[in-house]
Amino acid sequence: MSKRKTEAQMEREAAKRAKPAEPLTLDELLKPANAYERLVAEHVRGRHDANLEAAIVAGQRSVRGCLEYVAGVARKKACGSGCVVMADGEVFGLAVHWFLDGATPA
């Protein structure tokens, strides 16, 4: 008795045989989707730091993930009030920490 494969099973098998996805480039990882992401991407690019750029590509860390990390840190600082004020230097420092040191999401 022959058992027919479902379309979903065939897709899963094809995905297993497929080549792994190519890693994203620095430009793709730092491509901003909004003004906040653009500011962080410009700051990171403005540092002209080869180690930072290599860490971004090696870790496949995106500017969107960076802002999610910074927002998580800010939420923790808010301590229930829902409000927090952070200096630009602190935000950009967290951004560099996210990319360079492999910080984990807050």
N, C-alpha and C positions, 0 to 999 in steps of 0.2 A: 504494500500500500504506500503510495507516494504522498508525501506531505508537502503542500505548497507553502512557499515562503510568502510572508506578508511584505508589502512594500516597505514598511518600516524596518523589517529585518534585513531586507536587501540593502537599504540605505546605510544601516549600521555596518554591515559587512564591507560595503564600498568605502565607507569612511575609515575603517581599519586598514584597508589596503592603500588608501591615499597617502601621498607624501605629507609629512608634517608641514604645517604652515610656515612660511618664511617669517623670520623675525621682522618686526617693524623697524623702519629707519628712524634716525633722530628727528628728521622733519615730520614724519608721521606721528611720532610720540609727542612732539611739542606743538602739533597743529591745534591752534585755539578754536574753540567753538563759541566763545563769548568774550566780552571785554576783560573779565577777571582772568580767564585763562591766557589771554593775550599778554596781560601785564606780567604774569608769572613767567611765561615763555620768553618774553623780551628780557626779563631780569636774568634768567638762566643763560640765555644766549649772550647777553652782554658781559658775562663773567669771562668769556673766552678761556674756559678751563677745560683742557682736554680730558682730565681725569673725570670731571663731572659729566661731560658728554659721553665718555666711554661707559660710565656707571649707568647712565640713563638707558643706553642701548642694551647693555649686558643684562640689566634688571628688567627691561621691557616695561619701564614705568612711564605712565602718561601724565600729562599736565592735568587732566581731569582727576586722576587718582590722587595727585598732589593736593588739589584743592579739597578733595574729600577728606584727606588726612588733616589738612589745616583746619577745616570746619569741625572735625571731630575733636581736635585739641581745644578749639575755641568753645565748643559745647561743654567740655569738661571744666574749663575755666569759669563758665557762667554760673556754676554752682546753684542751679535752680532759679536764678533770677531771670534767665533767658537773655541777658544782656552781657556783652563783653566788649572791651575796647583793647585792641592790640595795635602796637606801633608797626609801621611798614617794615622796619628792620626785623622785627620778630616774625612777621608773616613770611618775609623773604628768607629769613634764616631757617624757618621750618621747611620751606620749599627745598632749599639746598639739602637740608637734613634728609628729607624724603627721597630725593634723587641719589645723593652721594652715599649716605650711610645706611640706606635700605631700611628706613624707619617703617614700622608696621602700622597699619591703619588704627586710628584711635577709636 
